[in-house]
Amino acid sequence: MNNTHLWRALGRNFIISIILFGALLGVLWVVEMFFPSLTLLKWHDPAWVVGIPASIIGVAYILTVRDPHNYTGFYAGIVMSVLLGIQFVLQGAYDSAFLFFLVFIPFQMMSIYKWSRNKDDGGASFEPKFLDTPRLIMSIAMLVFITLGDYVLATFALRHDGLTDQIAIKILNGLLISSSFLANYWLIYRKTDSWVYWFIYSIAGIGLFILIGNAFSVVLFTFFLVINSTAGIAWIKATKPENLYWAKIFVKNKD
């Protein structure tokens, strides 16, 4: 099978992402000119600088895998994970760095393997599906377990800098980690639920950075919220009625 069109789609999404981020940075630069006290762009911060290409590549990744048959986006996801891992090391957030280096990169490699084999069984098992009830319950339990586990880790083992001593910040940071873990995991198996977790991830990020007072990251996660929501809607539309499972009560039946 010729996958040239899949790689072209990834290339187009990179161009779109560069244009979107160029526009975003341009707007923030103008805002800084009129409101110098805001300090939205932090070119002096190495972690922030690493985060810019990571975010650009990450948006191209999301735009590509919004097509549940285009596995090439996960190659971009691997590069994004490396850059984000470096960013978190620079920030001293070693729990997040651990996830990106030792969990998310293997997840994305598994996704490439699984998605690229979508013709082996005629594609039937690779259609987007919501989780059935037992897996849904297990997934919610994992969300709670990882969030609380990170809270305990942040409380007793990691840095104490005034910010990370705040309960709300620790909970939101744990929710950010747990939701991104489940989003990456369920993407391997083409579960539409992954976009529910990406939505939670975006909301948690907005809340977290509002509390921290990082205006740029609030804008960035609001941007992610829009991108992730459009991708989630695309997957819901691609999910057949018989594969809706628990989501049947929320999604109108499609004829």
VOVEX-759469 format. One record per residue (C-alpha): x, y, z; chain. Coordinates in Angstrom, 3 decimals, always signed. Example, Ala and Ser with C-alpha at 12.3 -4.5 7.8 and 13.67 -1.06 7.14 Angstrom:
2
        u        v        w c
  +12.300   -4.500   +7.800 A
  +13.670   -1.060   +7.140 A
This chain:
255
        u        v        w c
   +0.000   +0.000   +0.000 A
   +1.232   +3.494   -0.911 A
   +1.206   +5.693   +2.184 A
   +2.464   +8.820   +0.423 A
   -0.853  +10.596   +0.997 A
   -0.578   +9.965   +4.750 A
   +2.859  +11.573   +4.921 A
   +1.654  +14.471   +2.786 A
   -1.166  +15.026   +5.263 A
   +1.407  +15.136   +8.090 A
   +3.449  +17.669   +6.105 A
   +0.390  +19.850   +5.501 A
   -0.458  +19.719   +9.192 A
   +3.067  +20.851  +10.086 A
   +2.647  +23.862   +7.823 A
   -0.767  +24.627   +9.346 A
   +0.680  +24.313  +12.859 A
   +3.596  +26.637  +12.053 A
   +1.186  +29.217  +10.636 A
   -1.134  +28.953  +13.659 A
   +1.715  +29.303  +16.156 A
   +3.292  +32.111  +14.153 A
   -0.002  +33.986  +14.352 A
   -0.355  +33.187  +18.069 A
   +3.165  +34.365  +18.913 A
   +2.649  +37.461  +16.781 A
   -0.529  +38.363  +18.670 A
   +1.185  +37.797  +22.026 A
   +4.117  +39.958  +20.920 A
   +1.709  +42.792  +20.056 A
   -0.067  +42.373  +23.408 A
   +3.295  +42.600  +25.191 A
   +4.090  +45.824  +23.339 A
   +0.940  +47.452  +24.688 A
   +1.076  +45.758  +28.120 A
   +4.804  +45.282  +28.971 A
   +4.017  +44.045  +32.476 A
   +2.403  +40.835  +31.157 A
   +5.664  +39.080  +30.102 A
   +4.005  +36.520  +27.814 A
   +7.068  +35.610  +25.745 A
  +10.046  +34.280  +27.732 A
  +12.831  +33.864  +25.200 A
  +15.410  +33.970  +28.015 A
  +13.992  +30.733  +29.537 A
  +15.524  +27.571  +27.952 A
  +12.568  +25.403  +29.029 A
  +10.112  +27.824  +27.433 A
  +12.142  +27.940  +24.214 A
  +12.184  +24.119  +23.996 A
   +8.437  +24.129  +24.594 A
   +7.706  +26.183  +21.447 A
   +8.836  +23.589  +18.851 A
   +7.370  +20.864  +21.078 A
   +3.993  +22.615  +20.936 A
   +4.189  +23.198  +17.175 A
   +5.012  +19.534  +16.564 A
   +2.347  +18.507  +19.086 A
   -0.382  +20.381  +17.230 A
   +0.728  +18.783  +13.939 A
   +0.532  +15.422  +15.737 A
   -3.034  +16.056  +16.934 A
   -4.165  +17.421  +13.560 A
   -2.814  +14.282  +11.886 A
   -4.246  +11.646  +14.221 A
   -7.651  +13.327  +14.100 A
   -7.846  +11.036  +11.073 A
   -8.152   +7.633  +12.819 A
   -6.333   +5.969   +9.920 A
   -3.235   +8.171   +9.739 A
   -0.519   +6.676  +11.927 A
   +2.223   +9.013  +10.630 A
   +1.238  +11.567  +13.271 A
   +2.795   +9.366  +15.940 A
   +6.256   +9.950  +14.468 A
   +5.682  +13.633  +15.227 A
   +4.350  +12.557  +18.634 A
   +7.644  +10.828  +19.435 A
   +9.658  +13.964  +18.601 A
   +7.208  +16.047  +20.638 A
   +7.616  +13.686  +23.619 A
  +11.416  +13.948  +23.487 A
  +11.255  +17.752  +23.483 A
   +8.640  +17.878  +26.253 A
  +10.708  +15.440  +28.315 A
  +13.694  +17.781  +27.978 A
  +11.503  +20.747  +28.892 A
  +10.262  +19.051  +32.065 A
  +13.825  +18.098  +33.065 A
  +14.821  +21.761  +32.704 A
  +11.829  +22.716  +34.867 A
  +12.613  +20.075  +37.489 A
   +9.305  +18.271  +36.893 A
  +10.841  +14.814  +36.906 A
   +7.541  +12.940  +37.262 A
   +6.357  +14.384  +33.939 A
   +9.769  +13.847  +32.307 A
   +9.673  +10.182  +33.361 A
   +6.270   +9.736  +31.694 A
   +7.299  +11.309  +28.416 A
  +10.601   +9.437  +28.082 A
   +9.647   +6.009  +29.429 A
   +5.882   +5.784  +28.879 A
   +4.572   +8.033  +26.120 A
   +7.316   +7.312  +23.574 A
   +6.744   +3.516  +23.881 A
   +2.980   +4.152  +23.675 A
   +3.443   +6.085  +20.445 A
   +5.674   +3.361  +19.013 A
   +2.958   +0.837  +19.836 A
   +0.416   +3.082  +18.124 A
   +2.500   +3.156  +14.940 A
   +2.685   -0.644  +14.998 A
   -1.025   -1.149  +15.685 A
   -2.351   +1.534  +13.356 A
   -0.093   +0.568  +10.446 A
   -1.535   -2.975  +10.558 A
   -5.120   -1.819  +10.047 A
   -5.605   -3.968   +6.969 A
   -4.621   -7.289   +8.531 A
   -8.172   -8.106   +9.616 A
   -9.961   -6.014   +7.015 A
   -9.841   -3.010   +9.335 A
  -12.814   -4.148  +11.438 A
  -11.074   -4.049  +14.825 A
   -9.420   -0.729  +14.044 A
  -12.538   +1.364  +13.663 A
  -12.900   +4.099  +16.314 A
  -14.849   +2.808  +19.306 A
  -15.827   +4.030  +22.736 A
  -14.934   +1.874  +25.721 A
  -17.364   -0.749  +26.936 A
  -18.598   -0.404  +30.523 A
  -15.960   -2.572  +32.301 A
  -13.091   -0.765  +30.552 A
  -14.734   +2.590  +31.214 A
  -14.859   +1.847  +34.954 A
  -11.246   +0.636  +34.896 A
  -10.178   +3.786  +33.033 A
  -11.891   +6.120  +35.493 A
  -10.314   +4.216  +38.374 A
   -6.881   +4.647  +36.749 A
   -7.512   +8.375  +36.336 A
   -8.209   +8.688  +40.065 A
   -5.354   +6.377  +41.085 A
   -2.690   +8.170  +39.005 A
   -3.924  +11.605  +40.061 A
   -3.761  +10.680  +43.748 A
   -0.446   +8.877  +43.258 A
   +1.124  +11.982  +41.751 A
   -0.346  +14.055  +44.588 A
   +1.373  +11.807  +47.140 A
   +4.630  +11.934  +45.144 A
   +4.517  +15.732  +44.911 A
   +3.723  +16.013  +48.622 A
   +6.374  +13.709  +50.043 A
   +9.117  +13.270  +47.437 A
   +9.372  +16.159  +44.979 A
  +10.201  +19.845  +45.207 A
   +8.499  +22.137  +47.708 A
   +8.551  +25.656  +46.282 A
   +5.383  +27.297  +47.568 A
   +3.481  +26.517  +44.387 A
   +3.714  +22.741  +44.613 A
   +2.676  +22.946  +48.268 A
   -0.761  +24.127  +47.168 A
   -3.352  +21.334  +47.152 A
   -5.223  +22.569  +44.068 A
   -2.029  +22.825  +42.026 A
   -0.936  +19.313  +43.009 A
   -4.337  +17.866  +42.118 A
   -4.470  +19.649  +38.750 A
   -0.904  +18.587  +37.957 A
   -1.819  +14.987  +38.795 A
   -4.917  +15.251  +36.622 A
   -2.769  +16.617  +33.792 A
   -0.493  +13.573  +34.041 A
   -3.255  +10.974  +34.476 A
   -5.410  +12.303  +31.626 A
   -2.477  +12.492  +29.198 A
   -1.454   +8.943  +30.213 A
   -4.927   +7.575  +29.442 A
   -5.279   +9.660  +26.279 A
   -2.020   +8.258  +24.895 A
   -2.863   +4.720  +26.006 A
   -6.349   +4.573  +24.469 A
   -5.101   +6.099  +21.222 A
   -3.100   +2.890  +20.711 A
   -6.375   +0.989  +20.432 A
   -8.289   +3.700  +18.559 A
  -10.676   +4.386  +21.413 A
  -12.670   +7.577  +20.971 A
  -12.458   +8.008  +24.767 A
   -8.874   +9.184  +24.256 A
  -10.259  +12.553  +23.163 A
  -12.329  +12.806  +26.329 A
   -9.039  +12.562  +28.227 A
   -7.358  +15.087  +25.928 A
  -10.267  +17.426  +26.739 A
   -9.719  +16.869  +30.481 A
   -5.983  +17.433  +29.919 A
   -6.642  +20.812  +28.271 A
   -9.067  +21.954  +30.985 A
   -6.685  +20.839  +33.759 A
   -3.829  +22.693  +32.068 A
   -5.847  +25.896  +31.845 A
   -6.786  +25.671  +35.523 A
   -3.247  +24.780  +36.599 A
   -1.578  +27.678  +34.820 A
   -4.228  +30.161  +35.950 A
   -3.289  +29.231  +39.531 A
   +0.440  +29.376  +38.767 A
   +0.010  +32.716  +36.998 A
   +1.554  +31.673  +33.676 A
   -0.456  +33.679  +31.128 A
   +1.291  +32.205  +28.085 A
   +0.499  +28.623  +29.132 A
   -3.130  +29.566  +29.790 A
   -3.358  +30.837  +26.210 A
   -1.485  +27.762  +24.951 A
   -3.772  +25.268  +26.707 A
   -6.832  +27.187  +25.532 A
   -5.415  +26.730  +22.033 A
   -4.939  +23.004  +22.756 A
   -8.526  +22.822  +24.024 A
   -9.829  +24.027  +20.655 A
   -7.554  +21.683  +18.657 A
   -8.327  +18.649  +20.835 A
  -12.055  +19.367  +20.781 A
  -12.176  +19.533  +16.974 A
  -10.228  +16.274  +16.761 A
  -12.575  +14.646  +19.271 A
  -15.626  +15.746  +17.286 A
  -14.069  +14.268  +14.136 A
  -13.579  +10.915  +15.912 A
  -17.101  +10.914  +17.318 A
  -18.451  +11.466  +13.805 A
  -16.284   +8.586  +12.554 A
  -17.550   +6.230  +15.300 A
  -20.321   +3.913  +14.081 A
  -23.539   +3.730  +16.159 A
  -22.825   +0.143  +17.241 A
  -19.441   +1.287  +18.607 A
  -20.740   +4.117  +20.794 A
  -21.281   +1.918  +23.898 A
  -21.549   +4.200  +26.982 A
  -21.645   +7.335  +24.787 A
  -24.981   +6.351  +23.219 A
  -26.861   +8.438  +25.757 A
  -24.838  +11.542  +24.795 A
  -24.446  +11.120  +21.023 A
  -27.397  +11.217  +18.682 A
  -27.957   +7.967  +16.820 A
  -26.523   +8.161  +13.311 A
  -28.487   +6.599  +10.479 A
